[in-house]
Each structure stands twice: as structure tokens, then as C-alpha cells.
Amino acid sequence: MAQEIAPRITVDPGVRFGRPVIAGTRVPVDLIIGKLAGGMSAAEVAHEYELTEGDVLAALGYAANILAAEAVRGSA
């Protein structure tokens, strides 16, 4: 059963091994972020994977929230 973990982002153990995906799809958040990092525009990613630009922005927002909560440990 899919569980919403952020707006438009769900996880389901039966979909993509429980990785975060865009709700109602099998498109993983990390794939979207990788495509944007590789130079694709939000519109290009949305078109390529049949998403809305809002879905792409939701993936970015989710990634930003995960990074904001991450504690970086310095070397000892």
C-alpha cells in the first residue's frame, strides 16, 4: 500500500523496492533529480516521463527537505 511521505511523493514496498516515487507512477525521485542535474529542464523531464512540472518541483522539494535534515559529520 502506497504511503504519502511528502506532497506528490509516495513509497510502496511493491513499487521500485520502496524507493520514493512520484505518486501514481513508478518514476523515482532520484531519477528526476539526476536528470535535472544532468542538464535537462523541468519541462523536459516532465515531458520525458509524462509528469507535470509540479511533480518535478515536488521531487526537488522532497530532496531539499531530506538534505536539510541531514547532519554532516566532519572527519575526526
Secondary structure in CASP SS format (residue, H / E / C, confidence):
PFRMAT SS
TARGET T0000
AUTHOR 0000-0000-0000
METHOD secondary structure of the structure
MODEL  1
M C 1.00
A C 1.00
Q E 1.00
E E 1.00
I E 1.00
A E 1.00
P C 1.00
R C 1.00
I E 1.00
T E 1.00
V E 1.00
D E 1.00
P C 1.00
G C 1.00
V E 1.00
R H 1.00
F H 1.00
G H 1.00
R C 1.00
P C 1.00
V E 1.00
I E 1.00
A C 1.00
G C 1.00
T C 1.00
R C 1.00
V C 1.00
P E 1.00
V H 1.00
D H 1.00
L H 1.00
I H 1.00
I H 1.00
G H 1.00
K H 1.00
L H 1.00
A H 1.00
G C 1.00
G C 1.00
M C 1.00
S C 1.00
A H 1.00
A H 1.00
E H 1.00
V H 1.00
A H 1.00
H H 1.00
E H 1.00
Y C 1.00
E C 1.00
L C 1.00
T C 1.00
E H 1.00
G H 1.00
D H 1.00
V H 1.00
L H 1.00
A H 1.00
A H 1.00
L H 1.00
G H 1.00
Y H 1.00
A H 1.00
A H 1.00
N H 1.00
I H 1.00
L H 1.00
A H 1.00
A H 1.00
E C 1.00
A C 1.00
V C 1.00
R C 1.00
G C 1.00
S C 1.00
A C 1.00
END
